[in-house]
Amino acid sequence: MTTDTDKRAAAAAAVEMVRDGMLVGLGTGSTAAHLIALLVDRRPAIEVVATSEASARAAREGGLVVRDFAGISRVDLTIDGADEIDSMLVAVKGAGGAMLREKVVAAASDRMVVIADGSKRVDRVGAAKLPVEVLPFAERFVARALAGLFERVEKREGVETDNGNVILDGHGWRDADPQRMAAAVASIPGVVGHGLFLSEVDAAIIAEDGVVTRLERRALGR
């Protein structure tokens, strides 16, 4: 059983949650690509919004009705991947560079579901890099400020987000408290978004070696 097969299995389980008439938020990345392909195959009577231009293009080319999120205030269901997710549904996202739009769409959603293969399930987030979206105007200043929070900060070279910003990746923060880290990063002027999702995720569908499991925030008593 390959990682890619598990990604598709998690996506297929999430597709079962999609109902006709829904407005569905589409994530970004390799796992979300499986979701989009499955929706294109099944063609439910839905409309979608996308968290990146790449996802919007794939959905539109597949025949899905893609709406401009700028005119949307509420989404029924968003399905997206993650770089890491723990048992309390704290997640790290942004390897694909779309974490700001992903967070906005998640916040507008009645329900946000993460789909992932088993390698993304962790006891504690922090091994993955933490992406930070930064105004180009403030790049050097923010990099210096972030250096006090991480062991190493690297600019993602040659990458510009769909919002026209740059990404600085923070490495070496496993021992940091996620709540405090999120607050510290967000407090830096020039930071417009980061990849820590503390409370946005309502459920996770994780596939490992062909076995699909589901974790619900309601069951955690939070």
Kinemage of the C-alpha trace (Angstrom):
@kinemage 1
@onewidth
@group {chain A} dominant
@subgroup {mainchain}
@vectorlist {calphas} color= white
{ca met a 1} P 0.000 0.000 0.000
{ca thr a 2} L 1.588 3.306 -1.074
{ca thr a 3} L 1.309 6.730 0.506
{ca asp a 4} L -0.448 7.981 -2.608
{ca thr a 5} L -3.018 5.180 -2.322
{ca asp a 6} L -3.678 6.175 1.284
{ca lys a 7} L -4.119 9.809 0.269
{ca arg a 8} L -6.720 8.758 -2.266
{ca ala a 9} L -8.462 6.536 0.290
{ca ala a 10} L -8.736 9.428 2.753
{ca ala a 11} L -10.051 11.695 -0.011
{ca ala a 12} L -12.615 9.087 -1.055
{ca ala a 13} L -13.900 8.832 2.524
{ca ala a 14} L -14.265 12.614 2.674
{ca val a 15} L -16.159 12.737 -0.615
{ca glu a 16} L -18.884 10.676 1.068
{ca met a 17} L -19.564 13.712 3.258
{ca val a 18} L -20.373 15.895 0.251
{ca arg a 19} L -24.086 16.401 -0.417
{ca asp a 20} L -25.884 17.907 -3.387
{ca gly a 21} L -26.459 21.628 -2.992
{ca met a 22} L -23.366 22.212 -0.887
{ca leu a 23} L -20.760 24.902 -1.382
{ca val a 24} L -17.503 23.009 -0.860
{ca gly a 25} L -14.081 24.470 -0.124
{ca leu a 26} L -11.224 22.763 -1.943
{ca gly a 27} L -7.807 22.583 -0.362
{ca thr a 28} L -4.404 22.728 -1.995
{ca gly a 29} L -1.683 20.104 -2.366
{ca ser a 30} L -1.226 16.486 -3.390
{ca thr a 31} L -3.944 15.041 -1.148
{ca ala a 32} L -6.432 17.745 -2.131
{ca ala a 33} L -5.642 16.928 -5.771
{ca his a 34} L -7.074 13.446 -5.178
{ca leu a 35} L -10.199 15.034 -3.705
{ca ile a 36} L -10.678 17.241 -6.755
{ca ala a 37} L -10.186 14.310 -9.129
{ca leu a 38} L -12.776 12.245 -7.252
{ca leu a 39} L -15.286 15.094 -7.298
{ca val a 40} L -14.734 15.520 -11.017
{ca asp a 41} L -15.389 11.799 -11.519
{ca arg a 42} L -18.555 11.756 -9.409
{ca arg a 43} L -19.932 15.157 -10.443
{ca pro a 44} L -22.165 15.884 -7.431
{ca ala a 45} L -24.521 18.851 -7.800
{ca ile a 46} L -22.300 21.252 -5.897
{ca glu a 47} L -20.417 24.501 -6.316
{ca val a 48} L -16.893 24.960 -5.016
{ca val a 49} L -14.464 27.618 -3.860
{ca ala a 50} L -10.736 27.024 -4.029
{ca thr a 51} L -7.883 27.933 -1.700
{ca ser a 52} L -5.425 28.418 -4.555
{ca glu a 53} L -5.346 29.272 -8.214
{ca ala a 54} L -3.979 25.786 -8.939
{ca ser a 55} L -6.936 24.074 -7.247
{ca ala a 56} L -9.403 26.423 -8.930
{ca arg a 57} L -7.889 25.649 -12.317
{ca ala a 58} L -7.992 21.878 -11.768
{ca ala a 59} L -11.617 22.047 -10.605
{ca arg a 60} L -12.685 24.291 -13.459
{ca glu a 61} L -10.931 22.169 -16.077
{ca gly a 62} L -12.703 19.133 -14.625
{ca gly a 63} L -16.093 20.747 -15.102
{ca leu a 64} L -16.842 21.789 -11.533
{ca val a 65} L -18.576 25.119 -10.896
{ca val a 66} L -15.974 27.341 -9.229
{ca arg a 67} L -17.143 30.492 -7.438
{ca asp a 68} L -15.009 33.475 -6.498
{ca phe a 69} L -14.528 33.384 -2.744
{ca ala a 70} L -14.382 37.188 -2.619
{ca gly a 71} L -18.180 37.165 -2.879
{ca ile a 72} L -18.687 34.360 -0.340
{ca ser a 73} L -19.257 34.693 3.406
{ca arg a 74} L -20.082 31.078 4.303
{ca val a 75} L -19.001 27.636 3.081
{ca asp a 76} L -20.758 24.386 3.980
{ca leu a 77} L -17.754 22.065 4.031
{ca thr a 78} L -14.027 22.451 3.372
{ca ile a 79} L -11.765 19.475 2.774
{ca asp a 80} L -8.006 19.941 2.788
{ca gly a 81} L -4.724 18.190 3.524
{ca ala a 82} L -2.156 18.854 6.258
{ca asp a 83} L 1.582 18.586 6.769
{ca glu a 84} L 1.094 17.434 10.363
{ca ile a 85} L -1.920 16.809 12.576
{ca asp a 86} L -2.030 15.633 16.178
{ca ser a 87} L -4.644 13.810 18.240
{ca met a 88} L -6.192 17.112 19.370
{ca leu a 89} L -6.620 18.233 15.743
{ca val a 90} L -3.930 20.895 15.900
{ca ala a 91} L -2.474 21.001 12.393
{ca val a 92} L 0.403 22.485 10.436
{ca lys a 93} L -0.339 23.429 6.852
{ca gly a 94} L 1.310 25.392 4.083
{ca ala a 95} L 3.807 23.169 2.284
{ca gly a 96} L 1.898 24.155 -0.854
{ca gly a 97} L 2.083 27.824 0.074
{ca ala a 98} L -1.665 28.438 0.367
{ca met a 99} L -2.044 28.514 4.155
{ca leu a 100} L -3.491 32.024 4.361
{ca arg a 101} L -6.307 31.363 1.897
{ca glu a 102} L -6.778 27.910 3.430
{ca lys a 103} L -7.259 29.448 6.868
{ca val a 104} L -9.694 32.072 5.606
{ca val a 105} L -11.833 29.470 3.829
{ca ala a 106} L -11.666 27.153 6.858
{ca ala a 107} L -12.846 29.977 9.107
{ca ala a 108} L -15.812 30.609 6.797
{ca ser a 109} L -16.782 26.927 6.787
{ca asp a 110} L -19.419 25.243 8.889
{ca arg a 111} L -17.137 22.220 8.912
{ca met a 112} L -13.459 21.786 8.054
{ca val a 113} L -12.097 18.272 7.478
{ca val a 114} L -8.443 17.339 7.065
{ca ile a 115} L -7.570 14.362 4.888
{ca ala a 116} L -4.140 12.771 5.190
{ca asp a 117} L -2.062 9.647 4.930
{ca gly a 118} L -0.726 8.099 8.133
{ca ser a 119} L 2.675 9.796 7.919
{ca lys a 120} L 1.018 13.124 8.735
{ca arg a 121} L -0.370 11.898 12.082
{ca val a 122} L 1.961 12.960 14.914
{ca asp a 123} L 1.974 12.972 18.707
{ca arg a 124} L 3.043 16.606 18.731
{ca val a 125} L 3.300 19.122 15.909
{ca gly a 126} L 6.613 20.851 15.326
{ca ala a 127} L 8.754 18.521 13.252
{ca ala a 128} L 7.452 20.038 10.014
{ca lys a 129} L 8.523 23.514 8.987
{ca leu a 130} L 6.086 26.271 9.926
{ca pro a 131} L 5.336 28.430 6.871
{ca val a 132} L 4.823 32.141 7.432
{ca glu a 133} L 3.373 34.389 4.729
{ca val a 134} L 4.992 37.811 4.742
{ca leu a 135} L 4.579 41.101 2.905
{ca pro a 136} L 7.592 41.535 0.589
{ca phe a 137} L 8.015 45.048 2.019
{ca ala a 138} L 8.686 43.542 5.466
{ca glu a 139} L 10.705 40.450 4.492
{ca arg a 140} L 14.024 41.271 6.165
{ca phe a 141} L 12.431 42.702 9.284
{ca val a 142} L 10.147 39.695 9.750
{ca ala a 143} L 13.000 37.242 9.110
{ca arg a 144} L 14.991 38.874 11.916
{ca ala a 145} L 12.001 38.751 14.269
{ca leu a 146} L 11.286 35.112 13.432
{ca ala a 147} L 14.922 34.188 14.106
{ca gly a 148} L 14.167 34.558 17.809
{ca leu a 149} L 11.414 31.936 17.604
{ca phe a 150} L 13.005 29.215 15.451
{ca glu a 151} L 16.342 27.460 15.183
{ca arg a 152} L 16.494 28.403 11.517
{ca val a 153} L 14.435 30.584 9.172
{ca glu a 154} L 14.629 30.153 5.401
{ca lys a 155} L 12.992 32.044 2.587
{ca arg a 156} L 11.185 29.801 0.119
{ca glu a 157} L 13.136 30.926 -2.923
{ca gly a 158} L 11.358 31.497 -6.207
{ca val a 159} L 7.939 31.256 -4.567
{ca glu a 160} L 5.285 33.943 -4.565
{ca thr a 161} L 1.908 33.200 -3.026
{ca asp a 162} L -1.334 33.795 -4.898
{ca asn a 163} L -1.585 36.925 -2.748
{ca gly a 164} L 1.734 38.260 -4.058
{ca asn a 165} L 3.626 37.619 -0.823
{ca val a 166} L 6.752 35.678 0.149
{ca ile a 167} L 7.028 32.657 2.432
{ca leu a 168} L 9.517 32.271 5.262
{ca asp a 169} L 9.765 28.738 6.690
{ca gly a 170} L 10.558 28.334 10.372
{ca his a 171} L 12.488 25.179 11.328
{ca gly a 172} L 13.221 23.723 14.741
{ca trp a 173} L 10.217 24.569 16.906
{ca arg a 174} L 9.175 21.135 18.191
{ca asp a 175} L 9.511 22.182 21.834
{ca ala a 176} L 7.425 25.332 21.410
{ca asp a 177} L 3.852 25.570 22.656
{ca pro a 178} L 1.643 25.855 19.538
{ca gln a 179} L -0.685 28.438 21.091
{ca arg a 180} L 2.178 30.681 22.132
{ca met a 181} L 4.002 30.180 18.840
{ca ala a 182} L 0.916 31.142 16.836
{ca ala a 183} L 0.422 34.273 18.927
{ca ala a 184} L 4.090 35.264 18.721
{ca val a 185} L 4.269 34.851 14.940
{ca ala a 186} L 0.969 36.643 14.334
{ca ser a 187} L 2.086 39.605 16.472
{ca ile a 188} L 4.976 40.493 14.140
{ca pro a 189} L 4.073 43.417 11.852
{ca gly a 190} L 4.355 42.299 8.237
{ca val a 191} L 3.184 38.747 8.892
{ca val a 192} L -0.112 38.183 7.098
{ca gly a 193} L -0.594 34.504 7.883
{ca his a 194} L 0.985 31.304 9.173
{ca gly a 195} L 0.424 27.578 8.914
{ca leu a 196} L -0.606 26.742 12.472
{ca phe a 197} L -4.259 25.692 12.614
{ca leu a 198} L -5.207 25.551 16.277
{ca ser a 199} L -8.990 25.261 16.265
{ca glu a 200} L -10.112 25.399 12.643
{ca val a 201} L -10.137 21.633 12.036
{ca asp a 202} L -13.381 19.889 12.999
{ca ala a 203} L -12.425 16.369 11.918
{ca ala a 204} L -9.575 14.382 10.395
{ca ile a 205} L -9.776 11.391 8.062
{ca ile a 206} L -6.501 9.514 8.050
{ca ala a 207} L -5.644 6.481 5.926
{ca glu a 208} L -2.717 4.220 6.748
{ca asp a 209} L -1.987 0.947 4.975
{ca gly a 210} L -5.488 1.034 3.535
{ca val a 211} L -7.212 1.467 6.908
{ca val a 212} L -9.220 4.692 7.227
{ca thr a 213} L -9.836 6.227 10.646
{ca arg a 214} L -11.765 9.339 11.622
{ca leu a 215} L -11.149 11.714 14.508
{ca glu a 216} L -13.849 14.213 15.509
{ca arg a 217} L -13.316 17.361 17.564
{ca arg a 218} L -16.677 16.818 19.310
{ca ala a 219} L -15.378 13.525 20.656
{ca leu a 220} L -12.416 15.320 22.209
{ca gly a 221} L -14.659 17.439 24.413
{ca arg a 222} L -13.278 20.699 23.042
